[in-house]
Amino acid sequence: MNWCCLVLSVAQVTSAGAGTSKEFAETITKYGAVMIDNSSAFRMDDDVPLVVPECNAEDALNRPRGIIANPNCTTIMMVVVLQPLEKISHIKRIHVSSYQSASGAGAAAMAELQQQYKEMVEEGEVKTIKKFAHQLAYNVIPQIDVFQPNGYTKEEMKMYNETRKIMHTDAKCSAMCVRVSSLRSHSESVWIETEKPISVEEAQKAIAAAPGCQLKDDPTTLTYPMPLETAGKDDIYVGRVRKDLSDENGLTFWLSGDQIRKGAALNAVQIAEYLIKVGNVK
């Protein structure tokens, strides 16, 4: 059975896809175990909290079905950075473009990207295209997951819906999710509009002090986060913080982080650790 799980006390972290999670949820929770699920199965259910500990850890305490959902990786990475800015001034609008590595589609996708580069060098053309709709080597693909009736992909709609649920906000998030030809770590360009202006200095100070964030932002030395450097790290790294020239209440910034760690496994473990810390699991 392709079912990866980690048991911490009586909190069980599952990561095996939505179908498997739905099949085994009742069995896992029947005798009081807490199921922390990394699939998309329960994320938008009203009676299942969707938790990023840096943002809404307390939501994990109210779980009528004994299930806590782990959000989508791109959403997790973004809200960790948005939360300290929200504390300064309410965020009204979010625009984001994601640059998502091959590893977001699994180990086979990483192997396919490497194989494509090999074929280009040795044979002059790519012959292996299975995991993605198009060749990824020397390319970017402006589609992650399936298209919805409104023209957005399922991945993009996750960012819209999950951000609102996690942050308990009315902010609207318009996303463009793109697959790029890097192996590990996702990156995002983010534009926000706040109720009151936030200075660059205020934003940088808040991000630098926020849990789970690292500020790496010095244009004079060409210092900014990149996937090659953030792979294998727990925190989300932020740079290119600047005012949005098109909006007096706008800020824009760049972030990069390992979506397999904070974007998935680490976030789930942090939820379990929080429950243990507050004595909420027996």
C-alpha positions as CSV (number, residue, x, y, z in Angstrom):
1,M,0.0,0.0,0.0
2,N,1.4,3.4,-1.1
3,W,0.7,5.0,2.2
4,C,3.3,7.2,4.0
5,C,2.6,8.0,7.6
6,L,4.4,9.3,10.7
7,V,3.0,8.6,14.1
8,L,3.7,11.2,16.8
9,S,2.0,10.4,20.1
10,V,-1.6,9.7,18.9
11,A,-1.4,12.2,16.1
12,Q,-0.9,10.5,12.7
13,V,0.4,12.3,9.7
14,T,-0.8,10.8,6.4
15,S,0.4,11.6,2.9
16,A,-1.0,9.2,0.3
17,G,-3.4,11.2,-1.9
18,A,-7.0,12.2,-1.4
19,G,-8.6,8.9,-2.3
20,T,-6.5,6.9,0.2
21,S,-7.1,9.6,2.9
22,K,-10.8,9.4,2.5
23,E,-10.8,5.7,2.6
24,F,-8.9,5.4,5.9
25,A,-9.9,8.5,7.7
26,E,-12.6,6.8,9.8
27,T,-10.3,4.0,10.7
28,I,-7.6,6.4,11.8
29,T,-9.8,8.6,13.9
30,K,-12.2,5.9,15.3
31,Y,-10.5,5.6,18.7
32,G,-9.4,9.2,19.2
33,A,-6.2,9.5,17.1
34,V,-5.8,12.8,15.4
35,M,-5.3,12.6,11.6
36,I,-3.1,15.3,10.1
37,D,-3.7,14.9,6.4
38,N,-1.4,16.2,3.7
39,S,-3.8,15.5,0.8
40,S,-6.4,17.8,-0.7
41,A,-9.2,15.5,0.6
42,F,-10.5,17.6,3.5
43,R,-9.0,21.1,3.1
44,M,-12.1,23.0,2.3
45,D,-14.5,21.0,4.6
46,D,-16.1,23.4,7.1
47,D,-15.6,20.9,10.0
48,V,-11.9,20.3,9.2
49,P,-9.4,23.0,10.3
50,L,-6.7,24.0,7.7
51,V,-3.6,24.9,9.6
52,V,-0.3,26.6,9.2
53,P,1.1,26.9,12.8
54,E,2.7,30.3,12.2
55,C,-0.7,31.7,11.2
56,N,-3.6,29.8,12.9
57,A,-2.3,27.1,15.2
58,E,-5.3,27.5,17.5
59,D,-7.6,26.3,14.8
60,A,-6.1,22.8,15.2
61,L,-7.8,22.6,18.6
62,N,-11.3,22.6,17.1
63,R,-11.6,19.5,15.0
64,P,-15.0,17.8,15.1
65,R,-14.0,14.9,12.9
66,G,-10.6,14.4,14.4
67,I,-8.9,15.6,11.2
68,I,-6.6,18.5,10.6
69,A,-5.8,19.3,7.0
70,N,-2.3,20.4,5.8
71,P,-2.6,23.1,3.1
72,N,-1.2,23.1,-0.4
73,C,2.6,23.9,-0.5
74,T,2.4,27.1,-2.4
75,T,-0.3,28.4,0.0
76,I,1.7,27.5,3.0
77,M,4.8,29.3,1.8
78,M,2.9,32.4,1.0
79,V,0.8,32.8,4.1
80,V,3.8,32.3,6.4
81,V,5.2,35.6,4.9
82,L,1.8,37.3,4.7
83,Q,0.9,36.8,8.3
84,P,3.4,39.3,9.8
85,L,2.3,41.9,7.2
86,E,-1.3,41.3,8.0
87,K,-0.6,42.3,11.6
88,I,0.6,45.7,10.4
89,S,-2.3,46.4,8.1
90,H,-5.1,44.2,6.7
91,I,-4.3,42.7,3.3
92,K,-7.1,43.4,0.8
93,R,-5.8,41.9,-2.4
94,I,-3.1,39.4,-3.3
95,H,-1.6,38.7,-6.7
96,V,0.9,35.9,-7.0
97,S,2.9,34.1,-9.7
98,S,4.5,30.9,-8.6
99,Y,7.6,29.2,-10.1
100,Q,7.2,25.6,-9.1
101,S,10.0,23.0,-9.4
102,A,9.8,19.6,-10.9
103,S,9.8,18.0,-7.5
104,G,6.3,19.3,-6.9
105,A,5.1,16.6,-9.2
106,G,7.1,13.9,-7.5
107,A,10.4,11.9,-7.9
108,A,9.4,10.6,-11.3
109,A,9.0,14.2,-12.6
110,M,12.5,15.1,-11.3
111,A,13.9,12.1,-13.1
112,E,12.1,13.0,-16.3
113,L,13.5,16.5,-16.2
114,Q,17.0,15.2,-15.8
115,Q,16.4,12.7,-18.6
116,Q,15.2,15.4,-20.9
117,Y,18.4,17.4,-20.4
118,K,20.4,14.3,-21.0
119,E,18.5,13.6,-24.3
120,M,19.0,17.2,-25.4
121,V,22.7,17.0,-24.9
122,E,23.2,13.5,-26.3
123,E,20.6,13.3,-29.0
124,G,19.6,16.9,-29.7
125,E,15.9,16.4,-28.9
126,V,13.7,15.4,-26.1
127,K,11.9,12.1,-26.5
128,T,10.6,11.5,-22.9
129,I,7.5,13.5,-22.0
130,K,5.2,11.7,-19.6
131,K,4.8,13.6,-16.3
132,F,4.0,17.0,-17.9
133,A,1.9,18.1,-20.8
134,H,5.0,19.5,-22.5
135,Q,8.7,19.3,-22.5
136,L,10.0,21.0,-19.3
137,A,13.7,21.1,-20.0
138,Y,14.7,24.6,-21.3
139,N,11.0,25.6,-20.8
140,V,8.3,26.8,-18.4
141,I,4.8,25.5,-18.5
142,P,2.0,27.9,-17.4
143,Q,-0.2,25.1,-16.0
144,I,-0.2,23.2,-12.8
145,D,-3.1,20.8,-12.2
146,V,-6.3,20.8,-14.3
147,F,-8.1,23.8,-15.7
148,Q,-11.3,24.9,-14.0
149,P,-14.4,26.5,-15.8
150,N,-13.2,30.0,-14.8
151,G,-9.9,29.6,-16.7
152,Y,-7.8,29.1,-13.5
153,T,-6.2,25.8,-12.7
154,K,-7.0,23.8,-9.6
155,E,-3.7,24.8,-8.1
156,E,-4.5,28.4,-8.6
157,M,-7.9,28.1,-7.0
158,K,-6.3,26.3,-4.0
159,M,-4.3,29.5,-3.3
160,Y,-7.4,31.6,-3.5
161,N,-9.6,29.4,-1.2
162,E,-7.0,28.1,1.2
163,T,-5.5,31.6,1.9
164,R,-8.9,32.9,3.0
165,K,-9.6,29.9,5.2
166,I,-6.1,29.9,6.9
167,M,-5.9,33.6,7.6
168,H,-9.6,34.1,8.3
169,T,-9.6,36.9,5.8
170,D,-11.7,38.4,3.0
171,A,-8.6,39.0,0.9
172,K,-8.9,37.9,-2.7
173,C,-6.0,36.0,-4.2
174,S,-5.4,35.9,-7.9
175,A,-2.7,33.3,-8.8
176,M,-0.7,32.2,-11.9
177,C,1.1,28.9,-11.2
178,V,3.9,28.0,-13.5
179,R,6.1,24.9,-13.6
180,V,9.8,25.7,-14.1
181,S,12.8,23.6,-14.9
182,S,14.5,23.6,-11.5
183,L,14.6,20.4,-9.4
184,R,13.8,21.5,-5.9
185,S,12.1,24.4,-4.1
186,H,9.3,26.6,-5.2
187,S,9.4,30.4,-5.6
188,E,6.7,33.1,-5.7
189,S,6.4,36.7,-6.8
190,V,3.8,38.3,-4.6
191,W,2.0,41.6,-4.8
192,I,-0.3,42.8,-2.0
193,E,-2.5,45.7,-1.4
194,T,-3.1,46.7,2.2
195,E,-5.7,49.0,3.9
196,K,-2.9,51.4,5.0
197,P,0.5,51.8,3.4
198,I,3.4,49.7,4.8
199,S,6.9,51.0,4.3
200,V,9.6,48.7,2.9
201,E,11.5,49.1,6.2
202,E,8.4,48.1,8.2
203,A,7.8,45.0,6.0
204,Q,11.4,43.9,6.2
205,K,11.6,44.2,9.9
206,A,8.3,42.3,10.4
207,I,9.4,39.5,8.0
208,A,12.8,39.2,9.6
209,A,11.2,38.8,13.1
210,A,8.5,36.4,12.0
211,P,8.7,32.7,12.8
212,G,9.5,30.5,9.8
213,C,10.9,33.5,7.8
214,Q,14.4,34.5,6.8
215,L,15.0,37.9,5.2
216,K,17.6,37.8,2.5
217,D,17.3,41.2,0.9
218,D,20.2,43.4,-0.2
219,P,20.1,44.6,-3.9
220,T,23.5,46.2,-3.5
221,T,25.2,42.8,-3.1
222,L,22.7,41.0,-5.4
223,T,21.4,39.1,-2.3
224,Y,18.0,37.5,-2.7
225,P,16.7,33.9,-2.2
226,M,17.0,31.3,-5.0
227,P,15.9,27.7,-5.2
228,L,19.4,26.4,-5.4
229,E,20.0,27.8,-1.9
230,T,16.6,27.2,-0.3
231,A,16.4,23.5,-1.1
232,G,16.7,21.4,2.1
233,K,16.0,24.4,4.4
234,D,13.1,24.6,6.8
235,D,12.3,28.4,6.6
236,I,10.8,30.5,3.8
237,Y,13.3,33.0,2.5
238,V,12.2,36.5,1.4
239,G,13.9,39.2,-0.7
240,R,13.2,42.0,-3.3
241,V,10.9,43.7,-0.8
242,R,9.8,47.0,-2.5
243,K,6.9,49.4,-3.0
244,D,4.4,48.6,-5.8
245,L,4.8,51.5,-8.2
246,S,1.2,51.0,-9.4
247,D,-0.4,51.2,-6.0
248,E,0.4,53.5,-3.1
249,N,-0.9,50.9,-0.6
250,G,1.0,48.1,-2.4
251,L,4.1,46.0,-1.6
252,T,5.8,43.4,-3.7
253,F,8.3,40.7,-2.7
254,W,9.9,37.5,-3.8
255,L,10.0,34.3,-1.7
256,S,11.6,30.9,-2.1
257,G,11.4,27.7,0.0
258,D,11.6,24.0,0.0
259,Q,8.0,22.9,-0.7
260,I,8.7,19.4,0.4
261,R,9.8,20.6,3.8
262,K,7.8,23.6,5.0
263,G,5.4,23.2,2.1
264,A,4.4,19.7,3.3
265,A,6.2,17.4,5.8
266,L,7.5,20.0,8.2
267,N,4.2,21.9,8.4
268,A,2.4,18.6,9.3
269,V,5.0,17.7,12.0
270,Q,4.7,21.3,13.4
271,I,1.0,20.8,13.8
272,A,1.6,17.6,15.7
273,E,4.2,19.2,17.9
274,Y,1.8,22.0,18.7
275,L,-0.9,19.6,19.8
276,I,1.6,17.8,22.0
277,K,2.9,21.1,23.5
278,V,-0.5,22.4,24.5
279,G,-1.5,19.0,25.8
280,N,-4.3,18.6,23.3
281,V,-3.6,14.9,22.4
282,K,-4.1,12.2,24.9
